[in-house]
């Protein structure tokens, strides 16, 4: 089986746990995922199975969307509610202040990766240092927030919720922690749902239980998304039977053999299909006008 299954990750599981479980359910070793989710987070985790696993590291869409809940008035070592409380502060914050503060994060931002994260420094993940009580110096990283919107904030309970669409590598916990500092009261993340990733929506997602049941009922194909859907923003071209054979044998085709009378693509990469509509791979054109194979899926 080759293709993408969008998993609705459950709370308490790591992304690696999901991949390991699916290897057993699907009886397939070649599985990769499209973006790590914290154990406390739920939601969209695209999983690439079989030949599709070759796509996991080249996804063109890096936007991710989240719905995050937060609580003001406390700071923890993990920047979320599961961590050890470091201090508690008085909260006297109005909804308008929270809303205005969140909007300051729209656009290009700089973040320091939290200690409880999977970023590697010196060959070890930061959370491994953190569990040993070691604080490691981290360099600031740039991220981009496309949209951020406050959905609710209760001035009595200090609980709130917002939607955010951001670039890959953005830490929502850090946004909340920084917001808490800007409001002089501290803040932690209490819940996080990834609502979209790599162009896939929460409506495309299935729980592990649903996937297991689909396997047992021999209808797994109904859940599998073709891998080329992850690259739908690229233009596509269909080869003739002869050119398909040449392509599969690794022959470098000329531009006119692929594009014919069609307009040459403006984007760097494009998709190539066989005459029978088989997705062959992702290509680009070199400076000599030859079509180069970037990643194949046949």
VOGU-3710 file (C-alpha; in Angstrom, 3 decimals, decimal comma):
1> xxxxxxxxxx> 0,000/0,000/0,000  1,396/3,378/-1,031  -0,118/6,696/-0,083  -0,952/9,118/2,719  -3,106/8,438/5,749  -3,976/11,494/7,824  -4,031/10,453/11,469  -5,950/12,282/14,167  -3,308/11,875/16,864  -4,562/11,191/20,345
11> xxxxxxxxxx> -3,279/12,845/23,510  -0,384/11,198/25,322  1,162/9,642/22,224  4,326/10,839/20,492  4,488/11,039/16,701  6,948/8,116/16,845  4,394/6,104/18,847  1,853/6,639/16,056  4,298/5,501/13,372  5,267/2,416/15,400
21> xxxxxxxxxx> 1,617/1,485/15,965  0,787/1,917/12,273  3,682/-0,324/11,246  1,925/-3,086/13,153  -1,580/-2,270/11,912  -0,576/-1,900/8,250  2,211/-4,522/8,239  4,447/-1,976/6,517  7,924/-0,861/7,622  8,246/2,114/5,260
31> xxxxxxxxxx> 6,340/4,789/7,157  7,215/8,422/7,833  5,296/11,382/9,229  4,951/14,987/8,148  5,734/16,950/11,300  6,229/16,143/14,986  3,415/16,774/17,464  3,964/17,072/21,220  2,520/14,194/23,301  -0,099/16,508/24,856
41> xxxxxxxxxx> -1,203/17,749/21,420  -3,861/16,128/19,244  -4,939/16,499/15,649  -3,519/16,280/12,149  -0,474/14,060/11,605  0,018/13,145/7,928  1,592/9,692/7,675  3,334/8,576/4,476  3,182/4,851/3,759  5,183/2,645/1,379
51> xxxxxxxxxx> 6,644/4,479/-1,614  4,930/7,642/-0,372  7,361/7,725/2,582  9,874/9,296/0,176  7,722/12,444/0,230  7,799/13,114/3,977  10,890/15,365/3,863  10,066/17,380/0,718  6,566/18,677/1,397  6,020/22,020/-0,356
61> xxxxxxxxxx> 3,387/23,357/2,065  4,944/24,307/5,398  1,895/26,078/6,822  0,319/24,533/9,904  -2,811/25,603/11,773  -3,602/25,100/15,446  -6,306/25,763/17,985  -4,630/26,485/21,300  -6,017/26,906/24,807  -4,120/28,842/27,465
71> xxxxxxxxxx> -4,251/29,858/31,098  -2,815/33,091/32,458  -1,254/33,496/35,881  1,328/30,730/36,018  4,716/29,752/34,575  5,975/26,166/34,256  9,238/24,569/33,176  7,608/22,986/30,105  5,600/26,125/29,171  2,436/24,014/29,340
81> xxxxxxxxxx> 0,084/22,840/32,083  1,796/19,436/32,397  5,008/20,963/33,747  6,316/21,900/37,175  4,995/25,246/38,402  7,797/27,786/38,713  5,742/30,780/39,870  2,213/32,073/40,137  1,219/35,662/39,495  -1,809/37,868/39,922
91> xxxxxxxxxx> -3,821/38,400/36,757  -5,612/41,637/35,946  -5,971/41,374/32,177  -8,879/42,378/29,966  -9,928/40,562/26,810  -8,935/43,555/24,665  -5,402/43,387/26,086  -5,082/39,682/25,254  -6,400/40,288/21,755  -4,007/43,179/21,122
101> xxxxxxxxxx> -1,101/41,192/22,523  -1,729/38,181/20,286  -1,832/40,373/17,191  1,732/41,490/17,928  2,869/37,988/16,985  1,522/38,240/13,429  4,282/38,267/10,824  7,937/37,367/11,280  8,840/36,455/14,853  11,913/35,192/16,668
111> xxxxxxxxxx> 11,647/32,345/19,161  14,023/30,478/21,436  13,177/26,745/21,272  11,807/25,527/24,612  13,948/23,116/26,622  11,167/20,561/26,407  11,334/20,172/22,617  12,818/17,739/20,089  15,440/20,185/18,768  18,869/18,527/18,754
121> xxxxxxxxxx> 21,952/20,210/20,193  25,191/18,279/20,496  23,522/15,128/19,236  20,895/15,086/21,989  17,318/16,328/22,008  16,643/19,288/24,265  14,060/17,432/26,321  16,732/14,834/27,174  18,878/17,593/28,699  15,803/19,050/30,438
131> xxxxxxxxxx> 14,961/15,732/32,094  18,476/15,703/33,526  17,984/19,208/34,878  20,461/20,691/32,397  19,763/24,073/30,806  21,334/24,374/27,352  21,991/27,619/25,499  19,721/27,840/22,449  19,985/30,178/19,493  16,909/32,191/18,484
141> xxxxxxxxxx> 15,054/30,924/15,422  12,848/32,771/12,987  9,248/31,720/12,376  6,291/33,280/10,617  2,716/33,688/11,830  0,285/34,149/8,937  -2,897/34,522/10,974  -3,716/34,621/14,673  -7,145/35,237/16,187  -8,436/35,223/19,747
151> xxxxxxxxxx> -11,588/33,110/20,008  -12,403/33,575/23,681  -10,975/34,801/26,974  -12,681/34,633/30,359  -11,550/37,474/32,611  -12,611/35,544/35,742  -11,030/32,141/35,073  -8,149/33,538/32,948  -8,730/30,784/30,389  -8,636/31,532/26,677
161> xxxxxxxxxx> -8,379/30,056/23,212  -7,019/31,199/19,861  -6,503/29,977/16,286  -3,131/30,379/14,600  -1,691/29,569/11,184  2,088/29,568/11,142  5,217/28,250/9,486  6,917/24,966/10,221  8,994/25,121/13,404  6,766/27,593/15,260
171> xxxxxxxxxx> 6,309/26,787/18,952  2,805/27,639/20,143  3,846/27,116/23,769  6,482/29,790/23,304  3,941/32,232/21,844  1,790/31,743/24,955  4,770/32,056/27,298  5,912/35,240/25,539  2,356/36,596/25,647  2,235/35,918/29,379
181> xxxxxxxxxx> 5,441/37,897/29,869  4,145/40,798/27,773  0,999/40,870/29,946  3,137/40,679/33,155  1,257/37,655/34,475  2,741/34,530/32,900  0,881/31,990/30,826  0,879/28,320/29,881  -0,640/26,211/27,142  -3,405/23,941/28,408
191> xxxxxxxxxx> -4,422/22,210/25,166  -3,353/22,100/21,529  -5,090/20,725/18,434  -3,391/20,814/15,051  -6,214/21,505/12,620  -4,198/21,385/9,399  -0,724/20,408/8,197  0,959/19,971/4,800  -2,298/20,888/3,078  -4,370/18,286/4,957
201> xxxxxxxxxx> -7,299/19,218/7,166  -8,658/17,737/10,395  -11,652/16,602/8,312  -9,280/14,263/6,445  -8,031/12,701/9,693  -8,782/9,285/11,213  -8,072/7,846/14,655  -5,934/4,735/15,061  -9,083/2,842/16,015  -10,772/3,888/12,761
211> xxxxxxxxxx> -7,729/2,828/10,758  -7,560/-0,529/12,544  -11,247/-1,138/11,830  -10,796/-0,196/8,161  -8,012/-2,782/7,863  -10,159/-5,465/9,505  -13,062/-4,673/7,159  -10,812/-4,555/4,060  -11,651/-0,936/3,204  -8,365/0,752/4,026
221> xxxxxxxxxx> -8,126/2,054/0,461  -10,990/4,407/1,309  -8,734/6,199/3,806  -5,607/6,373/1,661  -4,841/9,632/-0,164  -2,607/9,463/-3,284  0,822/10,933/-2,581  0,636/13,416/-5,465  -2,123/15,310/-3,635  0,599/16,648/-1,313
231> xxxxxxxxxx> 2,151/18,344/-4,366  -1,002/19,604/-6,075  0,380/23,154/-6,175  2,934/22,035/-8,787  2,006/21,926/-12,503  1,758/18,461/-14,077  2,624/16,906/-17,432  1,792/13,562/-19,041  4,414/11,577/-20,954  3,778/9,457/-24,010
241> xxxxxxxxxx> 4,266/5,700/-23,767  7,748/5,981/-25,319  8,853/8,816/-23,030  7,455/6,953/-20,019  9,730/4,019/-20,821  12,719/6,297/-21,244  11,910/8,104/-17,993  11,684/4,845/-16,031  15,032/3,765/-17,448  16,618/6,927/-16,106
251> xxxxxxxxxx> 17,060/8,667/-19,448  17,224/12,458/-19,181  14,431/13,831/-21,346  14,551/17,122/-23,206  12,082/19,853/-22,341  10,089/19,414/-25,541  9,671/15,683/-24,797  7,888/16,528/-21,548  6,176/19,863/-22,174  5,402/19,402/-25,877
261> xxxxxxxxxx> 3,464/22,475/-26,966  2,448/23,247/-23,366  3,819/26,267/-21,573  6,996/25,627/-19,621  6,274/25,709/-15,860  7,036/28,886/-13,946  7,649/26,946/-10,739  10,930/25,152/-10,120  9,343/21,725/-9,730  6,627/19,917/-11,703
271> xxxxxxxxxx> 4,891/16,530/-11,622  5,235/13,879/-14,294  2,628/11,205/-15,103  2,573/8,250/-17,467  0,065/7,940/-20,299  -1,938/5,650/-17,968  -2,065/8,423/-15,316  0,513/6,745/-13,076  2,297/9,302/-10,912  5,974/8,926/-11,780
281> xxxxxxxxxx> 7,686/11,652/-9,838  8,763/15,230/-9,247  11,161/16,844/-11,719  12,951/20,075/-12,538  14,724/21,476/-15,576  18,475/22,063/-15,458  20,379/24,901/-17,161  20,988/22,733/-20,233  17,272/22,239/-20,820  17,222/18,627/-19,643
291> xxxxxxxx> 14,524/17,298/-17,318  16,029/15,981/-14,106  14,308/13,562/-11,754  14,111/15,017/-8,238  12,117/12,271/-6,492  10,436/9,232/-8,057  7,408/7,322/-6,763  6,911/4,455/-9,203
//
